[in-house]
């Protein structure tokens, strides 16, 4: 696939679709363990996380029965997170 910079004359919707496709390619170039590590480092977009959960739900770590990337944003999980010392 061509890089976004190759589409400078593309309309905004086409440019967004290209960026999304490129992000998808980067996601699937990673092994399952690499995707988990990238998620925990905050390197995956919400679109990538949702795509991963949709295509390979068995790979996405769960916390309290919810996908980890969703559960970590809930007050229940935030309350039990260790405070920075």
BELMOCOR-V972350 format. One record per helix or strand of 2 or more residues. SS is the DSSP state (alpha for helix, beta for strand). FROM is the first residue (numbers start at 1). TO is the last residue. If there is no record, write none. Layout:
# BELMOCOR-V972350
ss={SS SS}
from={FROM FROM}
to={TO TO}
This chain:
# BELMOCOR-V972350
ss={alpha alpha alpha alpha beta beta alpha alpha}
from={4 12 32 46 62 66 68 75}
to={7 28 40 55 63 67 71 80}
